[in-house]
Amino acid sequence: MINSIQAPASHVVAIQLEGSITKDDVHNVIAKVENTLEHQSRINLFLEMTGVSGMSPVAFLNDLGYGIKNMGRLYRFQQIAVVTDNPTLERIVGWEDKLLKAVEIQAFSNDNMTSALAWVEKPIEMPEPGYTAERYADYLHLSFGSRLSGFDVVRLCELIRDTYEERGPVKLLAETASMPEFGPGVIYEKLRQLRLVELVSRYAVVGPKGLKTRIKIANPLIKAQLKYFPTNEKEAAVAWLREAKTGLEILPSARDDRFLTRISGKITDKEVEQFYQALLEQLKGENALDVLLELPYEDGMTLKAVFQAIKLGIQHYGKVTQGIRRLAIITDSRFLSKATEFENLLTPSVDEKPFSFSQRDAAEEWLDEGRPALATVTKLLPAAPETAHLDSCE
């Protein structure tokens, strides 16, 4: 069984284990650890195991499974103190300390329990940031040092997500003097946050010649436009990021019942006509199609485009309202959001709903409702529209 004991600090999980450890005991320990990780970037563990007499096979398998599943998160554990007078447990702790370099594990005898508590009570040490970031009006500039940690990846992902929610698809300029060394947790966090790559439209990498081959290898795996620039061509990289890409873009989708598009730049009658032409080609049956239309709408819409949208909407009303089940409009424009809500009243057979850029996942989930689930859905988000000037660094 397990007993919770008073932790010496908020970053410490302190648990007393005694008797035979069961499956439920392991679940309770895991729940306590997970709850603390929700509120702390890094934690220490204190395990008093002087009264442990054994562990059931099911409990052992649960403990082993959790450990294997979370190997990538070991960087979030700084120290683990195990209080025991059992020679076998002491040897196991010694082996684990040598094998698991990301965390320091130490065994203490029952007589040294006070020392064990003092050891885990020490303040958490966080690694120095492995990068600096500057946010400009139209791109995000990242300068990398010699080493990255899992904490860096988490912070970078938060920065990319925040930038997307404020401005739409993100453009990145990554600058480095050499390929950074990957510390504990980097690969794990990269894989865990893989979906955030969808929020990046263009990715320029400025660095030594050795990075060029790595970029070529990575390019097919990344859906953003990825390009390498030598160290002395930073200005060219910025110019490439700022290239205006306007007009209608058809975005690939793994779903036959999903039509993904984006209209960047100023919306004219040309973009409206292209959108309807592409849409009509996709309509194949009653309620057969869900549409996601991304409209950054930074440059507005011409009056002629408004009339063209009304004209084509009336002309193809029957086919469109019969073939489309749901239409999600992703935009931060209040005008377009209100227009979508109003249009939804006029076309009750098509369920239309506006979403902001911060609600993109919610938009996709809304379109998924009532459709067969896919194990993997591959999406591509090309470049976002440009802004003309460079703001000062934030």
C-alpha positions as CSV (number, residue, x, y, z in Angstrom):
1,M,0.0,0.0,0.0
2,I,1.0,3.6,-0.3
3,N,0.8,6.6,2.0
4,S,1.2,10.2,1.1
5,I,3.6,12.1,3.4
6,Q,4.2,15.8,3.8
7,A,6.4,17.0,1.0
8,P,9.2,19.3,2.0
9,A,8.6,21.6,-1.0
10,S,6.0,22.1,-3.8
11,H,8.3,20.6,-6.4
12,V,8.7,17.3,-4.4
13,V,6.4,14.2,-4.6
14,A,6.8,12.4,-1.3
15,I,5.4,8.9,-0.9
16,Q,5.7,6.1,1.6
17,L,5.3,2.5,0.3
18,E,4.9,-0.5,2.6
19,G,3.8,-4.1,2.4
20,S,3.1,-5.6,-1.0
21,I,2.8,-3.1,-3.9
22,T,-0.3,-3.7,-6.0
23,K,-1.5,-2.5,-9.3
24,D,-3.7,0.2,-7.6
25,D,-0.8,1.4,-5.6
26,V,1.2,2.0,-8.8
27,H,-1.7,3.8,-10.4
28,N,-2.0,6.1,-7.3
29,V,1.7,6.9,-7.4
30,I,1.5,7.7,-11.1
31,A,-1.5,9.9,-10.6
32,K,0.3,11.9,-7.9
33,V,3.4,12.3,-10.1
34,E,1.3,13.4,-13.1
35,N,-0.7,16.0,-11.0
36,T,2.6,17.6,-9.8
37,L,4.0,17.7,-13.3
38,E,0.9,19.6,-14.4
39,H,2.0,22.5,-12.1
40,Q,5.8,22.2,-12.0
41,S,8.3,22.3,-14.9
42,R,10.5,19.9,-13.1
43,I,10.1,17.8,-10.0
44,N,12.0,15.6,-7.4
45,L,10.7,12.3,-6.0
46,F,11.1,11.0,-2.4
47,L,10.2,7.3,-2.0
48,E,10.3,5.8,1.4
49,M,10.4,2.0,0.8
50,T,11.7,0.6,4.1
51,G,8.5,-1.4,4.6
52,V,8.1,-2.9,1.1
53,S,7.9,-6.7,1.2
54,G,7.2,-7.3,-2.5
55,M,5.4,-6.3,-5.7
56,S,2.7,-8.2,-7.6
57,P,3.4,-9.1,-11.2
58,V,0.6,-6.9,-12.5
59,A,1.9,-4.0,-10.5
60,F,5.5,-4.6,-11.9
61,L,4.2,-4.6,-15.5
62,N,2.2,-1.4,-14.9
63,D,5.3,0.3,-13.4
64,L,7.5,-0.9,-16.2
65,G,5.1,0.2,-18.8
66,Y,4.8,3.7,-17.4
67,G,8.6,4.0,-17.2
68,I,9.1,2.9,-20.8
69,K,6.3,5.1,-22.1
70,N,7.8,8.2,-20.3
71,M,11.5,7.7,-20.9
72,G,11.4,10.8,-23.0
73,R,10.1,12.9,-20.1
74,L,12.9,11.9,-17.7
75,Y,14.4,15.4,-18.2
76,R,11.6,16.7,-16.1
77,F,12.8,14.8,-13.1
78,Q,15.9,16.2,-11.4
79,Q,16.4,14.0,-8.4
80,I,14.9,10.8,-7.0
81,A,15.7,9.7,-3.4
82,V,14.9,6.1,-2.4
83,V,14.9,5.3,1.3
84,T,15.5,1.6,1.8
85,D,17.5,-0.9,3.9
86,N,16.9,-3.6,1.2
87,P,20.3,-4.5,-0.5
88,T,18.5,-5.6,-3.7
89,L,16.7,-2.3,-4.0
90,E,19.9,-0.4,-3.3
91,R,21.6,-2.2,-6.2
92,I,18.7,-1.5,-8.5
93,V,18.9,2.2,-7.6
94,G,22.6,2.2,-8.3
95,W,22.1,0.6,-11.8
96,E,19.3,3.1,-12.6
97,D,21.5,6.0,-11.7
98,K,24.1,4.9,-14.1
99,L,21.7,4.1,-16.9
100,L,19.4,7.2,-16.7
101,K,21.7,10.1,-17.2
102,A,18.9,12.7,-17.3
103,V,18.0,12.2,-13.7
104,E,20.1,11.7,-10.5
105,I,18.9,8.8,-8.4
106,Q,20.3,8.0,-4.9
107,A,19.6,5.4,-2.3
108,F,19.5,6.4,1.4
109,S,19.3,4.1,4.5
110,N,16.4,4.5,6.9
111,D,18.8,6.2,9.4
112,N,19.5,8.9,6.7
113,M,15.9,9.8,5.9
114,T,16.5,13.4,7.0
115,S,19.4,13.7,4.6
116,A,17.2,12.3,1.8
117,L,14.5,14.9,2.4
118,A,17.0,17.7,2.5
119,W,18.5,16.4,-0.8
120,V,15.2,16.5,-2.7
121,E,14.2,19.8,-1.1
122,K,17.0,21.6,-2.9
123,P,15.7,24.2,-5.5
124,I,15.1,22.9,-9.0
125,E,17.8,23.9,-11.5
126,M,16.6,24.8,-14.9
127,P,19.0,24.7,-17.9
128,E,19.9,28.0,-19.6
129,P,17.7,28.8,-22.6
130,G,19.3,27.4,-25.8
131,Y,17.9,30.2,-28.0
132,T,16.8,33.8,-28.2
133,A,13.7,34.9,-30.0
134,E,12.7,38.2,-31.6
135,R,9.2,38.8,-33.0
136,Y,8.9,41.1,-36.0
137,A,5.7,42.2,-37.8
138,D,6.0,39.5,-40.5
139,Y,8.3,36.8,-39.1
140,L,9.8,35.2,-36.0
141,H,13.6,35.2,-35.7
142,L,15.2,32.4,-33.6
143,S,18.9,32.4,-32.8
144,F,20.1,29.0,-31.5
145,G,23.0,28.4,-29.2
146,S,25.1,25.2,-28.9
147,R,22.6,23.1,-27.0
148,L,18.8,22.6,-26.8
149,S,16.8,21.0,-24.1
150,G,13.3,19.6,-23.9
151,F,12.3,22.8,-22.1
152,D,13.4,24.9,-25.1
153,V,11.2,22.8,-27.4
154,V,8.2,23.4,-25.1
155,R,8.8,27.1,-25.0
156,L,9.4,27.4,-28.7
157,C,6.1,25.5,-29.4
158,E,4.2,27.9,-27.1
159,L,5.8,30.9,-28.9
160,I,4.8,29.5,-32.3
161,R,1.2,28.7,-31.1
162,D,0.8,32.2,-29.6
163,T,2.2,33.9,-32.8
164,Y,-0.2,31.8,-35.0
165,E,-3.2,32.8,-32.8
166,E,-2.3,36.4,-33.1
167,R,-1.3,36.6,-36.8
168,G,-2.1,33.4,-38.6
169,P,0.4,31.1,-40.2
170,V,3.9,31.7,-38.9
171,K,7.1,32.4,-40.8
172,L,10.4,31.4,-39.1
173,L,13.9,32.5,-39.5
174,A,16.3,30.1,-37.7
175,E,19.9,31.2,-37.3
176,T,22.7,29.1,-35.9
177,A,26.5,29.0,-36.0
178,S,26.5,25.2,-35.8
179,M,24.1,22.3,-35.4
180,P,22.9,22.5,-31.7
181,E,23.5,19.5,-29.5
182,F,20.2,17.9,-28.5
183,G,19.9,17.5,-24.7
184,P,17.4,15.2,-22.8
185,G,13.8,15.5,-23.9
186,V,14.3,17.3,-27.2
187,I,13.3,14.3,-29.4
188,Y,10.4,13.4,-27.2
189,E,9.0,17.0,-27.2
190,K,9.5,17.4,-30.9
191,L,7.5,14.3,-31.6
192,R,4.8,15.2,-29.0
193,Q,4.4,18.7,-30.6
194,L,4.7,17.5,-34.2
195,R,1.3,18.9,-35.1
196,L,2.4,22.4,-34.5
197,V,4.5,22.2,-37.7
198,E,1.2,22.8,-39.5
199,L,1.1,26.3,-38.1
200,V,4.4,27.3,-39.9
201,S,4.1,28.4,-43.5
202,R,7.7,29.3,-44.3
203,Y,10.9,28.2,-42.6
204,A,14.3,29.8,-43.5
205,V,17.4,28.3,-42.0
206,V,20.6,30.4,-41.9
207,G,23.8,28.6,-40.9
208,P,27.0,26.8,-41.9
209,K,27.3,24.7,-45.1
210,G,26.9,21.4,-43.2
211,L,23.2,22.2,-42.6
212,K,22.4,22.2,-46.3
213,T,22.3,18.4,-46.5
214,R,20.2,18.2,-43.3
215,I,17.7,20.6,-44.7
216,K,17.4,18.6,-48.0
217,I,16.7,15.5,-46.0
218,A,14.2,17.2,-43.7
219,N,12.4,19.1,-46.5
220,P,10.1,16.2,-47.7
221,L,9.1,15.6,-44.0
222,I,8.1,19.2,-43.3
223,K,4.9,20.6,-44.9
224,A,6.1,24.2,-44.5
225,Q,8.2,25.7,-47.3
226,L,11.7,25.0,-46.0
227,K,14.9,26.6,-47.5
228,Y,18.6,26.8,-46.5
229,F,20.7,30.0,-46.7
230,P,24.5,30.3,-46.1
231,T,25.6,32.3,-43.1
232,N,26.3,35.4,-45.1
233,E,22.9,35.4,-46.8
234,K,20.6,36.4,-43.9
235,E,19.2,39.3,-45.8
236,A,18.2,37.0,-48.7
237,A,16.5,34.7,-46.2
238,V,14.5,37.6,-44.8
239,A,13.5,38.7,-48.3
240,W,12.4,35.1,-49.1
241,L,10.2,35.1,-46.0
242,R,8.6,38.4,-47.0
243,E,7.8,37.3,-50.6
244,A,4.1,38.0,-51.0
245,K,2.1,35.0,-51.8
246,T,-1.5,35.9,-52.7
247,G,-4.5,34.3,-54.3
248,L,-6.3,31.1,-53.9
249,E,-4.4,28.0,-52.6
250,I,-5.9,24.5,-52.6
251,L,-4.5,22.6,-49.6
252,P,-4.1,18.8,-49.8
253,S,-6.2,16.7,-47.5
254,A,-6.1,13.0,-46.7
255,R,-9.9,13.0,-46.6
256,D,-12.1,12.7,-49.7
257,D,-14.9,14.5,-47.9
258,R,-12.8,17.5,-47.0
259,F,-11.9,20.6,-49.2
260,L,-9.2,22.8,-47.7
261,T,-8.5,26.2,-49.1
262,R,-6.9,29.6,-48.3
263,I,-7.3,33.0,-49.9
264,S,-4.3,35.2,-49.1
265,G,-3.8,38.9,-49.9
266,K,-6.6,41.2,-51.2
267,I,-9.7,39.2,-52.2
268,T,-10.8,40.2,-55.7
269,D,-13.4,38.8,-58.1
270,K,-10.7,36.6,-59.5
271,E,-10.1,34.7,-56.3
272,V,-13.9,34.4,-55.7
273,E,-14.3,32.9,-59.2
274,Q,-11.4,30.5,-58.7
275,F,-12.8,29.4,-55.4
276,Y,-16.2,28.5,-56.9
277,Q,-14.6,26.8,-59.8
278,A,-12.4,24.6,-57.6
279,L,-15.3,24.0,-55.2
280,L,-17.8,22.9,-57.9
281,E,-15.3,20.3,-59.1
282,Q,-15.3,18.7,-55.6
283,L,-19.0,18.4,-55.2
284,K,-20.0,14.8,-55.8
285,G,-23.2,14.1,-53.9
286,E,-25.6,15.2,-51.2
287,N,-23.9,16.4,-48.1
288,A,-20.7,14.8,-49.4
289,L,-18.3,17.6,-48.7
290,D,-17.0,19.6,-45.7
291,V,-15.2,22.9,-46.5
292,L,-12.5,24.7,-44.5
293,L,-11.7,28.1,-45.9
294,E,-8.9,30.1,-44.3
295,L,-9.1,33.9,-44.8
296,P,-6.3,36.0,-43.1
297,Y,-8.1,39.0,-44.7
298,E,-5.3,41.5,-44.0
299,D,-5.8,43.4,-47.2
300,G,-9.5,43.5,-47.4
301,M,-11.9,42.6,-50.2
302,T,-12.9,44.6,-53.4
303,L,-16.5,45.6,-54.0
304,K,-16.4,43.7,-57.3
305,A,-15.5,40.5,-55.3
306,V,-18.5,41.0,-53.1
307,F,-20.8,41.2,-56.1
308,Q,-19.1,38.3,-57.8
309,A,-19.6,36.2,-54.6
310,I,-23.3,37.1,-54.5
311,K,-23.7,36.3,-58.3
312,L,-22.0,32.9,-58.1
313,G,-23.7,32.0,-54.9
314,I,-27.1,32.6,-56.5
315,Q,-26.1,30.9,-59.8
316,H,-24.9,27.7,-58.1
317,Y,-27.2,27.8,-55.0
318,G,-28.8,24.4,-55.6
319,K,-25.6,22.5,-56.2
320,V,-23.7,24.1,-53.4
321,T,-26.4,23.8,-50.7
322,Q,-27.0,20.2,-51.7
323,G,-23.4,19.1,-51.8
324,I,-21.9,20.9,-48.8
325,R,-22.6,19.6,-45.3
326,R,-20.5,22.0,-43.2
327,L,-18.4,25.2,-44.0
328,A,-15.8,26.4,-41.5
329,I,-14.4,29.9,-42.1
330,I,-11.1,30.6,-40.2
331,T,-10.6,34.3,-39.9
332,D,-9.9,37.0,-37.4
333,S,-12.0,39.5,-39.3
334,R,-15.2,40.5,-37.4
335,F,-16.8,41.5,-40.7
336,L,-16.3,38.0,-42.2
337,S,-17.3,36.3,-39.0
338,K,-20.6,38.2,-38.8
339,A,-21.2,37.7,-42.6
340,T,-20.7,33.9,-42.1
341,E,-23.3,33.9,-39.2
342,F,-25.7,35.9,-41.4
343,E,-25.2,33.6,-44.4
344,N,-25.9,30.6,-42.2
345,L,-29.4,31.9,-41.6
346,L,-30.0,32.3,-45.3
347,T,-28.7,28.7,-46.2
348,P,-30.0,26.4,-43.4
349,S,-29.1,23.3,-45.4
350,V,-25.4,24.2,-45.1
351,D,-24.1,24.5,-41.5
352,E,-21.7,27.5,-41.6
353,K,-19.5,28.6,-38.6
354,P,-16.7,31.1,-38.2
355,F,-13.6,30.3,-36.2
356,S,-10.6,32.4,-35.2
357,F,-7.0,31.3,-35.9
358,S,-6.7,30.3,-32.3
359,Q,-9.7,27.9,-32.8
360,R,-8.3,26.1,-35.9
361,D,-8.2,22.7,-34.1
362,A,-11.8,23.3,-33.0
363,A,-12.8,24.0,-36.6
364,E,-11.3,20.7,-37.8
365,E,-12.9,18.8,-34.9
366,W,-16.2,20.4,-35.8
367,L,-15.9,19.2,-39.4
368,D,-14.9,15.7,-38.2
369,E,-18.2,15.3,-36.3
370,G,-20.4,12.8,-38.0
371,R,-17.6,11.6,-40.3
372,P,-15.6,8.4,-40.2
373,A,-12.4,8.8,-38.2
374,L,-9.0,8.6,-39.9
375,A,-6.0,7.2,-38.1
376,T,-3.7,9.8,-39.7
377,V,-4.7,13.0,-41.5
378,T,-2.0,14.9,-43.4
379,K,-2.5,18.6,-43.8
380,L,-0.4,21.3,-45.6
381,L,-0.4,24.9,-44.6
382,P,1.4,27.0,-47.2
383,A,2.6,30.6,-46.7
384,A,0.6,33.3,-45.1
385,P,0.1,36.8,-46.5
386,E,2.8,39.5,-45.9
387,T,2.9,42.7,-44.1
388,A,4.9,45.5,-45.5
389,H,7.0,46.8,-42.7
390,L,9.2,45.6,-39.9
391,D,8.3,46.5,-36.3
392,S,10.7,46.9,-33.5
393,C,11.6,43.8,-31.5
394,E,9.3,42.9,-28.7
